[in-house]
Each structure stands twice: as C-alpha cells, then as structure tokens.
Amino acid sequence: MKITKPADTTECKERAVKRVKEGQSIRAVVKELGLGDQTLRRGIKASAEGQLTGAGSRVVTPEERELSRLRAENGRLKRENEILKKATASFARDVL
C-alpha cells in the first residue's frame, strides 16, 4: 500500500492552487503547506489545464521502494568513493 503525505493529496494541491489564485505568494503557500516549489507550480499548470490529480495512481510495492532506496544509496557511495580517490591522489602528490 502506498503511503501518501498530506501534501500529496488532491485536496491539498487544490487548496494550495486556490490560495495562489487568491493572491497569496507561492513561497508562502509552499512554506505553510510543506509542498515543494516545483510541485505547486506543476499543480497550478495542471489546474489551468483541468488535470490536477493527487499522488500517482500507481501503487509502489515494498520491493520497488527498497530497490529505489538501494539505488540511491549506491549512487551516494559511488560519489563518496570518487571523492576519496581524488583526495588520496592529491595527498600522494603532495607527499612526493
């Protein structure tokens, strides 16, 4: 079962879009409701097109979430490894 944050619900997005249309700044709405800036901008655009929806309709399985988490961790570890390689090369150069 997919767990949605309150900011992912259609009602929350509709409320945020309504506040912006009433004149409240995007920054203020984003800060107050915990939405992402880009999420709200996409919501405004979708609302104008009549296609505003909540969180994705696709259900994400626990295995898919774990795979996504592991891929993100793998990427982070690769970046850290590259940094360590560069630092080692730099220190070795300074010693000689």
ABEGO torsion letter per residue (X at the ends): XBBBBAAABAAAAAAAAAAAAAGBBAAAAAAAAGBBAAAAAAAAAAAAAGABBBBBABBBBAAAAAAAAAAAAAAAAAAAAAAAAAAAAAAAAAAX
